[in-house]
């Protein structure tokens, strides 16, 4: 069987690279979404947004599509920034500064990263999974790796921020890695069903 086309519903280079590594052992021909395709994320949850993106890209290309939506939810801020994580401010530095400023009055620093993954074929949802990583928001940024909120998110069990970890460790304990652990057995079932 030839490699099956799978369109990644993203134009984010870092995310696409991560997907390629995570799906390395699957017989997919990974492609990126059409250039210039704008998708409005109107969902109220990470999963709803992943679903919107997967369906839009699959309908546009006629192929299977994989989308993710992920972000950071801070308990003391009522779950903010949540689905607005990437739109919270205009740069990573400003997003971090805004979050730390808003959290100043609170002693509760609990937070979690969530990643929702969705695979669709046209309007039909084939697989949906969510992965989480629990942690705390630090008082100041630590570490040089990663992107986004990584320097201020300390993983509970490890005492290290995502930005202090190497890529392999983050992949193992992070929300996207945890979502992929759930996705992989479902993908194997899907490929078996397609082959038969």
ABEGO torsion letter per residue (X at the ends): XBBBBBBBBBABAAAAAAAAAAAAABBBBBBBBBBGBBBBBABABAAAAAAAAAAAAAAAAGBBBBBBBBEBBBAAAGGOAEAAAAAABABAAAAAAAAAAAAAABABABBBBBBBBBBBBEABBABBBBBBBBBBBBABBBEABEBEAAAABBBAAAGBBAAABBAAAAAAABAAAAAAAAAAAAAAAAAAAAAX
